Amino acid sequence: MTDRSTLVRQNLQAVQSRIADAAQRAGRAADEVRLVGVTKYVDADATALLANAGCSTLGESRPQQLWEKADSPELAGRSIEWHLIGHLQRNKVRQTLPHVALLHSIDSLRLLKAVQQAAAAIGQPARALLEVNCSGDAEKHGFAPDELDAVVGSLAEYPDVEIHGLMTMAAREGGADQARNNFALLRELRERVAPNAPDGVSLTELSMGMSGDFEEAIAEGATMVRVGSTLWEGLR
Ligand SMILES: *Cc1c(COP(=O)(O)O)cnc(C)c1O
């Protein structure tokens, strides 16, 4: 019988070594790829096991769960970087920003404006990525690829939002090949729109890849992979 903390530690090590192998196959250094451990499936107790095992960048997809975990007795006051990876409603921006080191999911101009306003009001710039709907799946959030040039060209209008790169999710259908196409598209979009960015803005981060497809994402240049299910396998 493996105890819970050993299990989580082993799962983390397995994911880290798959990341290192995928980076090596792509001719990249393992430390060019950051693991965001996605904790939306588990409680604060299990989340603390992952942090104890050495994964200190954690992602939640729902703002309210992120606030609750970040403030929970198990996790408050630790050197954890919280990332919001899911959709953020405009009425939750103000409460979310102080907890979050990186917002992966700016998916509309309305949200970008709301983040600008809140960051200016709080007096602390927000760090964020622009989410792009590379798959075209109707249920997914994000800018359409052909909207991105204009959005990036307008970033100087949002001086309190630091945009560091792009994020996407692969198509629900089509398996590894389709995922890899979606990730290649995000990388190509980055190359295309980066020259339009205002001075001082460099779109270096590509947040792409989850449990089922993070190796494909690393092959296409992911700098952050968001892995959940695989980290919690066998936990009950
Ligand atoms: C849940 C989630 C993940 C992690 O997915 P797994 O398949 O469990 O690894 C990554 N990104 C986003 C946006 C998510 O909502």
The ligand as a Gaussian input file, in Angstrom:
#p B3LYP/6-31G(d) Opt

LIG

0 1
 C       -8.525000      20.817000     -16.329000
 C       -7.647000      21.622000     -17.193000
 C       -6.344000      21.195000     -17.490000
 C       -5.772000      19.880000     -16.996000
 O       -6.355000      18.820000     -17.705000
 P       -5.912000      17.303000     -17.477000
 O       -6.363000      16.635000     -18.729000
 O       -6.631000      16.831000     -16.277000
 O       -4.445000      17.263000     -17.340000
 C       -5.559000      22.021000     -18.273000
 N       -6.016000      23.196000     -18.752000
 C       -7.264000      23.635000     -18.500000
 C       -7.703000      24.945000     -19.057000
 C       -8.119000      22.867000     -17.717000
 O       -9.363000      23.302000     -17.464000

